[in-house]
Every structure is written in C-alpha cells, then in structure tokens.
C-alpha cells in the first residue's frame, strides 16, 4: 500500500530536514516549503495527504496559511509552535488545525501524531479537494484568493471577495439572505438586508453582470442568491505572480469589506 505524502511548511531548514529524513525512512513521500505562500503552491501542485505547518513563517504566519487552506481543502493539518501557550493552540484548532506539536519535538512523537491523524481521516467520508471555481469566463482561485474574468484579474475588496467566495463554495445551492450575511459579516449582521443588497450591486458591477439579466450572481426572489452554471475543479487556471430577498439595482456605494449603509433596492 502506497504511503501518504506529507507537506512540511517550515522556514527553519533543520526542522524541515529532520522531519523529511525521519518520514522518508518510514516510507512516506515528503515535499517541503520554506514560506507560507510556497506551502500553498505546493499544496495545489502536490496534493499531499497531510500538512505539517509551522506557526512562524517569513511571509504570512501559520494561522493565515491554515485559514486559507481551509477555504478550499479538508487536508489534515498538524501545527508546529515554539511556544506552548494554550491560547495559541486554541486559535489554531479553531482555524481548522487537527493537532499541535511544540518545538523542540522528538521525531517519534511527530510520527505518532501524524499516524494518529491519518487513522482518523481514514475513517471519515472522503471529500474532494477543490481549489478553483469556474462559471463561464469567471474563475475564483481559492488558493491564491484571486478572481479572474475573461482572463483579466479583478480587483475586489475583502468583503466582495468573501461574498463571492461563499457563493462559490456552494455550487448549485441557493444561499438565503440571512445565511450569507452570517457567513460573510458575522451573526450580528444577519438582519441587515441593505448591507447584502449593496454588496451584491458592487460585485455584479465589477463582474459586468446585468442586474436585470445576471449571468453569474442570480437572485431567487424571496429566497436568496446563487452562482449560475457552477463548476469546481482542482486545476488552477492562472499562474501566480499570490427571509425576503429583493433584486438589487445598479446604485453605486463604497465598500471597505465591512458593513455600510444602503437603501433597499426597488
């Protein structure tokens, strides 16, 4: 039986070498990365069965890497940290890590934890790891957090990206207004219909979507919103350089990724 592939993301070479040496001796295939963005690229390219992720990295920290991975993948993650504060471990686990190991660690301890996590994963229902959403000329690259339209990179605010990302994670599903507000802005905004209306307007405008005949973001009156003709794949398309629902009109408003004021569309 083929041994799993392990991705090790750590900027300290001695730890990368230690883990790689001990895992390859036991038959595992190991790929390594020395930065967070490099690790995300390796995750896409190599499709590992488990990620060993250091908390302190030179570009983006392990928390952010973990959060980005969880946007498109269920691959198990074991986090490494030089500090043993409970708050650090809790934060990582809440972001989606499966286990924690404190540096310095013994090779046998890490191996035992890897094997334990893999045993748990084997008992789960397998889930696809999909990193790209496509519909027509629209591409949402979850790993790189980029949106492309007809081959052109689209500049979205944090709030606009998160809204589109949330819709893309549920292909073929209509998401109700309250659920979108809760997922994108938090439970305290689930009754703020104007916030969602204005965000949908802006997003449609940037995607060139006609609000009267939308190609991408479609309204289900009285229910919510969905993305049309949804397909998801594990193949990235672009190279990295990193309640009641009313139909929105095309009125302009500003967005900083958070709540704003809007009047209810006609």
Secondary structure as GFF3:
##gff-version 3
##sequence-region A 1 266
A	DSSP	beta_strand	5	9	.	.	.	ID=ss1
A	DSSP	alpha_helix	13	25	.	.	.	ID=ss2
A	DSSP	beta_strand	29	33	.	.	.	ID=ss3
A	DSSP	alpha_helix	36	46	.	.	.	ID=ss4
A	DSSP	beta_strand	50	54	.	.	.	ID=ss5
A	DSSP	alpha_helix	62	70	.	.	.	ID=ss6
A	DSSP	beta_strand	76	81	.	.	.	ID=ss7
A	DSSP	alpha_helix	86	95	.	.	.	ID=ss8
A	DSSP	beta_strand	99	102	.	.	.	ID=ss9
A	DSSP	alpha_helix	107	122	.	.	.	ID=ss10
A	DSSP	beta_strand	132	135	.	.	.	ID=ss11
A	DSSP	beta_strand	138	141	.	.	.	ID=ss12
A	DSSP	beta_strand	146	149	.	.	.	ID=ss13
A	DSSP	beta_strand	152	153	.	.	.	ID=ss14
A	DSSP	alpha_helix	158	168	.	.	.	ID=ss15
A	DSSP	beta_strand	175	176	.	.	.	ID=ss16
A	DSSP	alpha_helix	177	185	.	.	.	ID=ss17
A	DSSP	three_ten_helix	187	189	.	.	.	ID=ss18
A	DSSP	alpha_helix	193	206	.	.	.	ID=ss19
A	DSSP	beta_strand	217	220	.	.	.	ID=ss20
A	DSSP	beta_strand	224	227	.	.	.	ID=ss21
A	DSSP	beta_strand	231	233	.	.	.	ID=ss22
###
